Amino acid sequence: MSTSATRSKPVKRPKLAVIVANGITGDSRVQKTALAAARAGWDVTLIGRSTGKKREHAWFGPVKVIRVPVANHYSRRVAAKGKQASTRSLVTQWGVSDNKALEQLRAEHKAWVREQSARIGWSSGSPVAGVPAAGRKAWIRARRSAHRIRVRAYRWEEGHKARNKAKNAEANGDWRHDWPGLVDLDLAFGPVIEELEPDVIHANDITMINTGALAAARLRARGLKCAWLYDAHEYVAGVEWRLPAMDSAFPAVEREFIGKADAVVTVSPEIAEIIQADHKLATTPLVVRNTPIRGVVGENTGRVSVRAACELGDDVPLLVYSGWIASERGLGTAVEGLAQLPDHHLAIVAGFKSDELTRLLEQAEQLGVRDRIHVVPYVAQHEVADYLSTADLGLICSKRTINYELSLPTKTAEYLHAGLPIVASDVQTLSAYVREHRVGEVFVSGDADSFVAAVTRGIADRDAMKERISDAILTDLSWEHQCEGLMRLYSEISGKTPPSPLPDAPWDAQERPASTDREEPPAMLMGEWTPLGSTPIKLGLGPANFAGQLAAFASAVCRERADVSAEVVKHRTASSGHEYPADVYVDGRALKKLDGQLEQVQRIVPRYTHLIADAFRPVFGGLNGDSIEGDLPALHKAGIKVALLAHGSEVRHPLHHMARNPFSLFHHAPEGYTEQLLPGAERNRRIAEESGLPVFVTTPDLLVDLPMATWAPLVVDVDAWACDQPVMERKRPVVLHAPSARWTKGTDRVLPLLEDLDRRKVIELKLAEKVSWSRIRAMVQEADLVIDQFAVGMYGTFACESMAAGKPVIAYLDDESVALSGVTPPIVNASPDSLGQVLEQLLDDRHAAARIGIDSVKYVRAHHDGTATAAALASFLTV
């Protein structure tokens, strides 16, 4: 069965919503939960919080990811209630002061409606029947009417005086008052969950317990079956919360909703017993430890290394701390102890610079050990064990707090899977585990002298302790083992069992953005490339990845060359739109900050032997300017061979293009666009001429602008686009035109003609704009003819994909560009003026048109399947 057929008739799978109040990235427990469920056969949606004001969509392997923006209307409403209203506003506006207050009022009303309708779901097993439910519904309708009247009264009175913001910080025991952000979370997440209509909701951590409870109950009130479970990541009542309001709100919201959960899950047997006793639960919560995925350990060895990130030799004793950085983690003891360990270095794996990290580094400066502390970046959750494995000992310095006493930290299993013995503080559960299995040394929490002694013993006995990290330990502390009970629990509480597992779903999935929540998960169009590792040539490619061409290049080269491994990096911008496969995505905002820029230096300099610098953009962010030119001295000093790659507007000279091409896109570009591009094109040509570096272009028309360059043809996955749909057999052929932007394709020059032919039923015109990858592929495969571009003078990626599908393609090609390529593509050459005549000829001789489609497939296989591209790059990819 073909891929398209499989996608058109998907197997019905039970739905799981995994919800968490953070941004998902870096939350390994949540990510692994979603992947495990997808592998078990569930249709999984992972819902987290957006950092912006718009909903964000992505795919994490087979898992759909939605990040929702969270407003603070309810929180502001609670704050405003702390301020006494004026007499005027009480009379004319009933206490509503301005538009923001109105939104707060609406949020309060929506929250009330959600909770009351949820109570209908809790009232009985058949929530839509019976007098109590009917009475509550009548009460809801009455309150809605009153609410509408109040809104009208506010709008009638427009002239008013805004009140000052007020905040009542005192806790009063009502979690809605003490921490109203929990209600704002529910107002944001709840509608998304309820639209999804999941069979099971997995509510992660205390900040999602009310949302999980309300959403499940509201779905039941609609007559739908929905089970939910609460995953307690810690013992909430034992946390030393930073604010009194949190200390009041979080235990209170847990008390209110935990008994309504269909099941409770937590992270250790000790916490499970206490939660059951505290809340008088009928059953002990299921224990699911947060442990590494054993199946991927070892797959990234040589690709990622904390020792290499520190730039240390194998003979230097290296301690490592990986995890959240906070004062209660006790890392200050290690910093203090380092002063007594003059030969030892400490690596701190940190995702960003926090106040506590700053304090630790200041402490290190005062103690004279700052030069032996290395702050190194996070890696993806599936790479952690391999990343840490080159250190000597793993550190867990937790202070004596209730939660640390009661559970094994996540890093325990990560260190052991990395083959690292542990130096642990004497918190109860952790120290007992280390001593029982003899896989580490224990020191007195907060005692630097005791820490130094434990490290000294650990280094001396390191090999023996490594031997004791047995297969049984690693199996027990593997996610594959830990998640088995969770998968059974989903089925038990929902009564649903997936029809079949998906064992091929990858544990090491990388998140890939999607344009909409309806988009299918993007296929790895170019297959896979050999991950950066222990090959003679370690090739980096970045940072633009236009149309996925860097991913395509990496795949093509690695397919042809066993001596090459590769890493594709994509720098994201606000206007990135659809993004294609890459190993690493870097947020453009981080590239404006020194920490983010230095992280790119650390990623590239010690790890690459070769670099394809894409689109002349800087690879270190803004560290050395806004082009690759500023980064070249550092790359040359590091001994990295660099090649330049151009795709189009970064080197295409607007004035020259208009002079030689009467249909040039620059004649119809938006106002100011040509002037904006001109300096960059001239600068990049100068860089290409003066740098002496190898230069490659993906389309031969760019050889006019860069005569010193070599054509490395665009690469497409011919098999992914192939189809057996015959062409030109319908009386009214389907003609497809798919402009990414109309002015870049010359659409307005030819659209009147095409629309006229469509109205006269000569052709059936399909215009594809802003559609997903899967939809555009389907439209290409269903078409008889594809109209490409009349503004550039050469064909691009979309034309190659259409030819791979066996479709005759019509486009404008200029003679000079065709001559420079050395080959003649089977594209039907037409100008905007001759398009009507060309279409008429194709319609008159349909057999000839069909032969063009056959020749197109042969041409793409010969020039655009990656083989020719790898050959073009061969002179650069030498040791």
N, C-alpha and C positions, 0 to 999 in steps of 0.2 A: 504493500500500500504506500502511496506517495505521501510525502510530508504534508502537502496541501490537503490531501484527503483526510489525513489524521486530524488536522487542525479544524477542518470544516465539520467534523462529526466527533466532538470530544466526548470522552467517557464521563458520565455523570459521577462526580466525586463529592463526598460530604465536605462542607465548608468549615474552615477554622479561621477565626480572627485572633491573631496574637497582638495584643495592645500594650503599649508602653509609653510613659509620659516623656521620654527623652527623644533624642534625634536618631536612635537606633545604632548609628555608626559607633563602634567601640563597645557596644553591649553584647558581649559574646554569648551570654546565656540566651538572650532573646533571639539572636541570629541563629544559633544552633538549634533552638527549639523549632523555629520555622523550617529550617532545612530538614530536620529529622521528620517532621510531620509530612512535608512534601515527599520525601523519600518513601514514607509509609503509605502514600497514596492520597493524602488530604489535599484539597484545593485551599491553599494557604494565602491569606492576606496579612501582611505585617504592617501595623498602623502605629506611627510614631508622630512626633511633634516637629513641625517645620520651624525653621529659624526666621522665615520671612512671612509675608502677608498673603502668599498664594499657596494653594495646595500643590504638592510635588509628587510626581509619580516615577517609579523605577521598577526594575526587575532585579531580584537577587536570586540568580539561577532561576528555578521554576516558581519562586515566591514573588507574588505581587507586593510592592511596597507603596504605601501611601503615607505621606507626611502632611499633617493638617496644621494650619495656622491657628493659634489660640489667642483670642481677644481677652481683655481684662474687664469687660463691662460689669460682670457681677461683682468682681472685687472692688471696682470703683463705686458701685452702688452701695456696698456694705460700708466703705469708707465714708461716703457722703451721708449715710444715716447717722454718723457721729456728730453731725453739725445741725444745730437747731435751725429749722426753716423760718423764713420771715412770714409775717402775717399776710402780706400780699400774695406770696407764692402758695401759701396754704389755701387761700380762698380761690385764686384763679387757676393755679396749676397743681394743686394738691401735692406740693413739695417737689415737683419736677422742675429743675432749675434751668436746664439747657438741653441741647441736642444729645450731648453725651449722657446726661442724666436720663434722658428718654430711652436711650439704648440700654442703659443699666436697668431701667424699669422693665423693659421688654425682656431682658435676660432673666431678671427675677421671675417674671411671669412664666417664661418658657420653662425655667427650672421647676417651678411649682407644677406646671402641667405635666412635665416629664415624670416627676415623682408621683403625682396622683394617679396618672395612667399606669405607672409601673405597679402601684398598689393593687390595681385591678388584676394584673398578672399574678401577684402574690396571693390574691384572695382565695383562689381555688384551683383545682386541677383543670377545670373548664372555665377559664377566666372571662369568657364573653357571655356567660349565661348567669342568671340569678339576679335577685333584687338588689343585693349590696352593690354589685357592679353597675347596675342600671342607675341606682341612686347616686353613686359617685360620678358617673358620666354626666348626670344632670347638673350636679354641683360644679363640675368642670366647665360646662357650657355657660352657667350663670357667671362664674368668675371671668370667663372670656368676654362676655357682654360688658361687664363692669370695666374690664381692662380697656375695651375699645372706646367706651365713653370717656375714660380718663385721658386716653391719647388725643381724642378730639378736643377736649378741654385745653390740653396743653397747646395744641396747634392754634386754637383760637386766640390764646394769649401769647403773642410773639415778643412783645417788648418786656424784657425782664432783666434783672441784674444777676450775673453769674456769681455763684458762691465760690468761696475759696475751697480748695481741696482739703479734706480732713481724713484723718486716719485714726481709728481707735485701735491701738496696739494691744490693749489688755485682753487676755484670754478669758473667756467666760464659760468654757466647757462645750459650747456649740461649735462643732467643726466647720459649719457653714459660715459662721462669723469669724472664727479664729483663723481659718485658712481658706478663704473664699476662692482661691485659685483652683481648688479641687472641683468646685462647681463650674468654673470657666472651662476646665479641661473636659468635663462631661458635656457641656454645651457644644464644644468643638468636635469631640470624638463621637459622641452619641449618634448624631444623624448619619455619620459615615458608616458606623457599625450597623445601624438599623437598615440602611440602604443595602448593605451587603447581605443581610439576612443569613448570618452564619448558623451552623448547627451547634458549634461550640465557640465560646469566647474564653480565651486564656488571658486573664488580667494580671499583668506583671507588676508587682510591688504595690506598696500602700497607696500610691498616687492614682492607681487605676481601679481600686476596689469598688468605689461608688459608681464609676462609669460602667464597669462590667455588670454590676448588680442591676442598675437602672436599665441598661440597654437590653439585657436578657429578659427582664420583667416586661418591658414595653413590647418586645417581640411576642412574648407569650400572650399579652393582652390582645394582640392582633390575631391570635389563634395559631401562631407558629410555634414550633418546638425549638427551644434554644437552651442549651445547658451552659453553665459557666463555672470556671474554677479560678480560685485566687492563689497566686504564686507569691508566697511571703519570702522575699529575698533576705529578710533578717527578722530578728525578734524586735518588733516595733516598739514595744513597751520598754525595751532595754537600751534603746538608742539614746545617746546624749545629744538631743537635737539642739541646734544652734540658737533657736529662739523659743521663748516660753509658749508662743502661740502654736508652734509646731508640736511641742511637747504635749500640748492639750489636744490639738486637732487630730493628729494621726492615730493615737490609740483610740480616740473616740470614734472616728470613722471606721476603724477596723472592728470595734465592738458592734457597731450598728449593722454592718453588712456581712461579716464573716459567716454568721450562722445561716445566711441565705444562699451561700455558695453551694453548688452541687458537689464540689470537692475542694480540698485545700492541699497545696503542694508547698514544700519548703526545702531548705538547703542542707539540713543536718538532722540526725535522729534526736539530738538533745533539744533543738528548737522545736521539733515536731511534738515532743512530749509536753513541753511547757505551753505551747499554743493550745494543744488539746485540753490541758488542765485549766488554763486561763479562761477559755471560752466554752468549756464543757461540750466540746464537739463529740459527736457520736463515734467517729472513727479517727484514728491517728492520721495526721497529714502524711501524704506520700513524700518520701525523701528523694529528691533528684539533685545530686551534687553538680555543681558547675565544673565540668572536667573537659579536657581536650578531646578532640576527635583523633583517636589513635590511628585511623586509617590514612591520615595525611601526614603524620609525623615521619620525617625522613625524606619527604618528597621535595622539600625546599632547601635541603642541606647544600651549602655552597652558594646558594642564591642569596640568602639572608644570613647575617652574622653580627651579633652584638659586639664581638671582639673586633671585627673589621670596622664596624661603625666607630669604635673607640680608637682605631688605628694603633692597636697594640699587638706585639708579637706573642707567640704561643707560650713563651716562658714567663710572661708577666702574670702573677696571681690576680685574677679578676673576679670580684664579687658583683652580683647583679641584683637589682631590685626592680620588679616589674609590677605595676599596679597603680591604683589611685594614690595620690599624694595628699595626705592630710596629717595633722599633728598626731592624731590617735594611732597612726600607722607606725610611729616610733622611729622613723628613719634618722632622726637627730642622734640617736644612740650610735648608729653606724658611722655617721659623719664624725662624731666625737672619737669613736674608737679608731678611726683611720689614722689619727695622729700617732697612735702606738703601733701601727702596721706600715712602716715606711716603704715597703716594697709592693704593697697592695694597691690596686685601683678599684674604683666603684663605678659601675654603670647604672644610671637611673633611666629607666624607660618611661618617658613622659610624652603624652599627647600634646600638651600645651604648657605654657609657663604659668603656674599658679602662685598665689601669695605664699603658700607653704614652701614651694620649691625655691622661690626667691629667698625666703628666710633660711632655708638649708644651705644655699650657696653662699649667703653672707656669713653663716656660721663657719662654713668650710674656709672662706677667705681669712677669717679671724684666726682659725686654727692652723693656717698654712698648708692646707691639703687640697685647695681648690684645683690645682693642676692635676690631681689624681682622681677627680670626679668628672665623669663624662655623661652629659645628658643626651640620650639617643632617642630617635623617634619611635613611635608605635609602628607595628606592622599589622596586617590583617590577622583575624583570629586564627585562621588555619595555619599561619606561619609562625606563631608564637614560640612553640617548643623548639623548632629548628633554629630560630633566631637566638634563643637563649643558650643553646647547647654548647656554644664555644666558651662560655664562662666557666669558672671553677666551682663556685658555690652560689646558691640562691638564698636571698635574705627575706625573712619575715620577722619584723621587729615590733609587732603589735603590742600596744599597751593593754593593761588589765581592765578592759571594759567587758560588759556582759556579752555582747554579740561575738567579740573575738574569743571569749572563753568558751563559747558554745558551738563553734563550727570550724571546719577546716577552710581556710581561705582558698579561693580559686587558684591562686598562684602555687599552692602546695602541689596540686596535680600537674600544673604546667611545668614546674621545676623538675618533677620526677620524670615526666615524659621527655624532658630535655636531657635527662641523664645527670641532673645536678643534685648532689646532696644538699641538705637544707640546714641553714643556721637559723634557729627559731627561738623566739622569746618563750618564756615559760607559761604562756596562756594555756588553759586546761586541756582542751580537746587536741589542739595542735601538738603540744609538747608530748602528750600521751601517745599520739600516733607516731611521732618521730622516734620516740624511745622504744616503742613496741616493735617497730620494724627496723630499727637501727639504721636509718637512712639519713641521719643528720646529727647535729649537736644542738644542745639547748643552753640558753643563757638567761640570766635574771633580767626581766623586762626593765628597761631604763638604766641598766648598770653597764657602763662602757667597758669597765675592766672585765666583767664577766663575758661581754660580747667579744672582746679581743681574745680571751682564752678559748672561747668556743670556735672562733675562726681559725685560730692556730691549730687546735685539735682537728678541725674539719679539713684543713689543707693537708695535714699529715696523714689522715686516715681516708682521704678522698677516694682512692681507688677501691678500698675495701667496702666503703659505703655504696659506691656505684654498683658493685657486684650484688648488693642486697636489694637493689631496685628490681624486683622479680617480675616475671610475666604475670603472675597472679595480681600483684599490686597494680600494674599498668592496665590490666583488663578491668579490674574493679573500678579504677579511677579513669575510665574511658567514657566518652559521651555515648558511644554506641551501646554500652551496657547500661548507663544511667537512664537513657531515654526510653528504654524498653517498657518500663512501668508506666511512663507518661503516655505512650501510645496506647497501651491497654486502657488507661484511665479515660482517655478521650472517648473510646468506644463504649465503655461502661456507662458513662454519664449521659451519653447522647443516644445510645442504641444504634449508632451508625458505624459501619465498618467499610473502609475503602474497598472498591472492587478489586484492586491489584496494587502492589507497591510499585514505586519507580526507583529501583536500585541504582539506575544510571545517573540519577540527579546528583550533581557534584557537591561534595562536602566543601570543596574549596571555591565555592561560587564567588564571583566578583559582582558588585552591584553595577547595573547599567541603567542609565536614565531612560525614561519613556516619555513620549509626548502627551499621552492621555492615559486615564485609568482603564480604557477599553483596549489598549494596544496589547498585542500578543508579545510574549517574551522574545526578544531579539535572538535570532540564531547567530552562532559564531560563523558569520558568512565566509570567512576566509579560513575556516578550520582553526587549528591551534598551532602556536609556535613553541619552540623549545624554550622553557623558562630560563631566564638568565642563570647561568651556573658554571660548572667547571669545564668549559670548552675553551679552546685557544682564542676564539674571537667572541667577545661579549659585547653585543651590539645594543646600544640604546637608540630609540627612535622617539622624537618628540619636538615640540609640544602641541601641534595643531590638530593632527589626525583628521584632516578634511575628508569627508565622505568615507571614513574608515580606511584610508589608503595606507596609513602607517601599519595598522593591523594586517592589512593585505600584504604589504611588503614583508613584514616580519614572518608571516606564514609562508610566503613564497620562498624566501631565502632559506628558512630553516628546513623546508621540505627538500630543497636542492642541496643543502650543505649541512653535513653532520658536524662540522667543526664550528658552527655558529649557534649561539643561544641569544635570546633577545628579550628586551623589556620595552614595552610601549607605554609612553607617558602622555597624558592629555591634561593640558591646563584649561580649566573651565572658566568661562566668562558668563556674564549675565545674559548674553545673546547667543550662547552656544547652541541652543535648540537641541535637536536629536544628536546624541553622542553615540559613538561606535565603540567596539571592543577595545579595551586597553588593560594593561596591568595596574596602572596607577592613575587615579584622577586627583588633580590638585586644584583646590578652590582658588580662584583668581584673587580673592580678598587676602588670602594667606600670602600670596606672592608679593604683596605690597609691604609686608612686614619683614623685618630682619630675620626673625625666627624661621619663617616660612622659606625665605630665600636661602638661608644657611642649610636648611633641611634638604633642599635640592642639591646644593653643593655636596653634602654628605652622601646623598643618594648616588650621584653621578661619578664624582672624582675617584673614589676608591674601587668602583665596581665595573666601569666600562673600559673596554679597549678601543671601541669604535662608537661614533655617534653620528646619526643622520639628523642634522639640525633642520627642522621642518619649517618652511615658510619664512625663514630668516628671523624667526622670533627668538628671544633670549630663553635659555633653558634654566637660568638661575633666577627667574622672575625679574624684578626690577633692580637687582643688586648692582648690575654694571651698565644700566641703560636699557633702552627699549628695542634693541636689536641684538642678534647673535654676535655682532662685532665686538661688543664689550666683554663677552664671555670667552672669546677665543684665547686670550693670553693664559687664563687659568687652565683651560682645556689643553692647550699645547704644553704647558708646564707639567701637567699630569700625565703627559704622554698619550693622550687620547687622540686617535685619528678622527678627523671631522670631515664630513661631506655636507654640502648644502643641497636642499631639495626645494624646488619651487613648483607651485600648482597653477598660479594664475595672477590674480590682481596684485599680489605682492611684488611682481616684477614686470607685469604687462604695462608698457608705457602708454598712457591714455592718448597723448597727442599723436604719437607715431601710429597707434592702432587706428585712430580716426582718419589719418592721412591715407592709409593703405586699404581700409575697409569701409566701403560706402554705407554698410549696414551696422557699423560698430555700435556696441552697446553703450559706449560713452556719449553717443549723440543723444541718447534718451535717458541718461543717468539722472538720478535725483540732483537737485540743485546743490552745488558745492562738492559733489562726490569726486569729480575729476580732479579738482584742485586739492582735495584731501589725499587722494592716492598718489598724485604726481611726485611729491618729495620722497615718499617711501620707495617707489619704484626706482627712482634715480639713485637713491642711497643704496638699495640692495644690488643694483647692477654694479655700482662702484665696489661694493664688498666682494661680489663675485669676481670682478676683474683684478682687484688688488690683493685678495687673500691668498691666491694661488691654490685654493682648495678644490677638490673635485666638486663639480656642480652637476646636478641632475634635474630634469624637468619631466613631469608626468604627461604632458601633451606637447606634440612637436611644434605647434605654433609658437611656443615660448622660446624656441631656438632662434627666432627672429630677434627677440630681445636679449637673449643670452647665447650668443654664437659659440661661446667656449663650452657650453653644456653638452651633456649626453642625454638622449631620450631614454628614460626608464619607464616603460609604458604602464599606464593605469592597470590595476589588477582587479578582476572580478571573479567571483565564484561561479564558474560557468554551469556547474551542475545544479547549484541552488536556483538558477534562473531558468534552466532548461524545462521545456514542456513539449508535449506531443500534440498540442492544439493546432490543427491545420489553419493556414491563412488564405484569405482571398476566396473562400468558397461561399460566403454569404452574399446574397444579392446586394445587401446594404452593408459594406464593410465597416467594422468598428475602427475608428481612427482616434488614437490617444495622443494627447499633448499634456505634459506634466511640468509646468514651469515652477521652479522654486521661488523665483521672483520674475514677474512678467517682463520687466525691462531687460533682464540679463539674457532672456531667450528670444527677444524680439517678438513676443506674443502679440502685442497690439498691431504689429504689421500684418500678421496673417490671420488673426482671429476673425475679422469680418468675413473673409473668404470661407473659412471653415464653418462658421455659423450659417452662412448662406447655403452651403452644400448640405448641411444638416437639415435646415428648414425645407429644402427641396427633396429631402430623403435620398440624396445621392450617397451620403455617408451617414454613419451614426457617430457623432462627435462625443468623446469623453474627455472632459477637462479635469485633471487631478491636481488639486492644490491643497496643501496642508493636510495630507493624509499619511497614515502610518506606513512603515516599511512593508508590513505584510499585505496591506491593502494595495499599495502601488505595485507590488510584485504580482498580485492576483490580476490587477487591471492590465498589466503588460502581457501576461500570459493569455488573457482573454481577447487581446486586440488583434487586428489584422495588419495595421500600419501604425508606426510611431513617428510623430512629428517632433523633432528634437529642437534645434536652435537655429536662429538666423541673425545672430548678433556677435558671435565670437570668431567664426571662421574655422573652427575645428570641433571635433566631437569630444565628448567627455564621458564621465562614469555612467550616466543614465543611458547614453547611446550604446555603450558596451554591454550593459545589462540587458537592454532590449534586443541587441543582436544575439546575445547568448540564449535568449528565448526563441530565436529563429524568426524574429520580426523584421521585415524591411524597415529601415530607418531613413527618414528624409531630413536633411540638414544642409546648411550652407557651409561649404568648405572652400577656403581660399587657396589658390594654386600654389602660392609660395610655401605655405605650411605643409601641404601634401608633398611637395617636392622635397622638403627638408626631412620628412619622415622616412623617405626611401621606399615606402609601400603605398599602395592605393587601396583604401578601405572600400568595401562594397556598400557604401552609403550612397543613397540617391541624392545627388547634389542639386540643390535648388536655391534660388534666391526668393525673397518675398514676392518679387514680380513674376517669377516663373513657376511658383508653386502650383497654381491652378492647372497649368499645362502639364506639369509633371504628374500630378494626381490623375489627370485624365488619361495619360499614357499608361499608368499602372492599372487603372480600372479597365482599360481596353485590353491589356495583355496581362491577365491575371497569372498565367503560368510563369511568365517572366518575373513577375513580382514575387511569386512563391520561391523561384530559384534564388532570388536575391536573399531571401530569408535563410535558405540552406547555406549559401555562400557566407552569410554573416556569421553563422555558428562556427564554420571552419576558420574564418578569419580571427574571431575572438579566441578560439582555442590556440591558434598559432601565435598570437601576439599579446593576449591579455589574460592568460591563465596563470601568470606569474613566472613561467619559465624564462621568457625573454627578459623580464625585469631582473631576475636573479643573475642572468648572464650579464646584463648591463652594469650591475653593481659589483661584479666579480673583481674588477681591477682595483676597487676601493677596499674590498673585504680581504685584505691580505695581512699576514702577521708581520 
